[in-house]
C-alpha cells in the first residue's frame, strides 16, 4: 500500500509558492520542516521557494523558516516573481509591435508592467492605462504621454476598476490594446476578480487591434469570470506554443500566436 506522501499529486512550483504564501499570511510565520511535511517536498526545495518569496517581498527569511510581510500588498509582488524570464521575453516581443506615434492601452498586471518597461525608447507614444505600475514604467520615457483612467484602486493588481475607468476608456480610441488574463482556454479569456471584467472589456472595445500577453502557465486555465472569447483578440504573445484543443481553438478564431523564447532575441519565432 502506498503511503500518504506517495499518493499526493505533485504540485506545480507556482501552485506551491501560492500555497506557502497563503500559509504564511494565515499563521504569520512558517517553518521549513512543517512546510516540507505538509507539501510533500524536500526541505531543500522549501528553502529555495522561501528564497524566491523573499525576493518577491512576500516573506522575510528567518532561521528555520520565514515571517509573512504585508498580506494583500504582497500578492502583486508574488505574481511579478513568477515566470520572470518568460514575462521579459513576452514584453520584448510585444514592444516590437508598437510603432512610434502610436496610441496604446495597457491593462494592469505583472506581465503588462514588464511590457511597459520595454517602451522606454518609443517616440511620440500615448499610453492609456488603469495601472500605476504601468504609468511609472512609461514615465521613464520622456517622449510618452500618459493618460490614467482613474477609478477605484485595487492593491492586488495595482490597477483601477469601476465606472470611472470604464467611462474614460469608452471615450478613447487606440491603435492597440495590450491585455492580461489569468486563464486562456477554449472558452476564452478569464480572470478571478469580477471587478476587473468591465475594464478589460472596455479596453478591448477601445482598440483597433487587441493583443493578449500571457505566459504558458495560463494555458487551459479557467478563472471565475470570462471576459472575452478568443475571437476578441488579434494576436497572442506568449512563451510557448499552445497545443491540443487550445491551439485548434486559437487557429479557428483567427488569432495570430507569437511565441517569444525565454532567451529573447534569438529564441523568438511566430506561428500562424
Number of C-alpha atoms within 10 A of each C-alpha: 5 7 7 8 13 10 10 11 9 13 13 9 12 15 11 16 20 15 15 21 24 16 15 21 20 12 10 16 17 23 17 20 16 14 20 16 12 10 17 18 16 13 16 12 14 23 20 11 19 25 17 17 25 20 15 19 19 30 28 17 18 12 7 11 19 22 18 24 18 12 16 14 16 21 19 18 19 22 19 17 19 20 16 16 16 22 28 24 27 29 26 20 24 25 19 11 10 16 14 14 14 17 22 25 26 24 28 26 24 24 27 26 25 22 25 26 22 20 23 17 16 20 15 16 22 21 23 24 26 30 24 18 21 27 22 14 17 26 18 14 19 13 16 22 15 19 14 18 20 21 18 15 15 15 13 15 22 18 24 26 23 16 14 15 22 21 15 19 27 14 9 15 17 21 17 23 27 28 24 23 26 20 25 29 21 19 15 22 27 24 21 15 11 14 15 20 18 16 28 26 16 18 29 25 18 21 20 13 17 23 24 25 25 25 29 19 18 17 21 18 17 20 16 12 17 19 19 18 15 23 15 20 23 18 22 23 24 27 26 19 17 17 12 8 12 18 17 13 18 25 15 11 16 16 20 17 23 22 24 28 21 19 12 19 12 9 12 18 15 11 8 10
